[in-house]
């Protein structure tokens, strides 16, 4: 949001004041905020993927833990008859 606001301000309100070194500093700051936003998005994607993988593993482990006792019970019942 900040980078978008800076882009709009830089092209409208602040345009007459951004000359020389201030122009370069302003746009470098704008690029920096944009890069930080992109980095934040990438870190968020990484965290969501990691959490999703962990939840999938837990779910599979839970399913296999439920299936094994049921299979053992069925074997015990079939051996007893």
Order of alpha helices (4+ residues) and beta strands (2+ residues): alpha-alpha
